Amino acid sequence: MPVIVLVASTFTFWVIYWFVRMGGVDHFREASARRKDEAQRAKTRALERTAPLRAIDDPRDAATVLMLLIPRGSDPTSRQIATIEERMRSVFDFGHEVNERLTHARFIASCAQSFREAAKLFADLFNKRLTAEERRELVGLVEEIAGIDGLSANQTADIDALKRLVGLAPAE
């Protein structure tokens, strides 16, 4: 028993000596600083990637981006693009700006990782700037685009998430 205590106390002494005198504290500080820097870089990269999405201040442009993102898994089909263009003319009243706005919306949609990410970023804009009826119309437009080629389980889940985010369904 005394030998075990002697070995343990010697080991403890050298660990403490290393920690205090030989830079153990500095090693832990550097590792902590490195983790903090990596976390900050990751956060900055995420903000940089979503900056185009966060820059949208017109709910019509945000809705166009969501309509482009709902068929994710592949690019929107030509029927979906034609329907989106028609809704941009008839519902959003873009007129001659349709091609320009659609091109801009496609670029912004390419910056989003998913429909849900974009919906979360746009939810505050929709809730502040749209009436309840306009939010229902928005969800209807997204459902219409998704339904052109048939709704998948993922699309249904994404639309349900959008409904919750814009206050049309109870929160989970």
Secondary structure by P-SEA (a helix, b strand, c coil): caaaaaaaaaaaaaaaaaaccccaaaaaaaaaaaaaaaaaaaaaaaaaaaccccccccaaaaaaaaaaaccccccccaaaaaaaaaaaacccccccaaaaaaaaaaaaaaacccaaaaaaaaaaaaaacccaaaaaaaaaaaaaaaacccccaaaaaaaaaaaaaacccccc
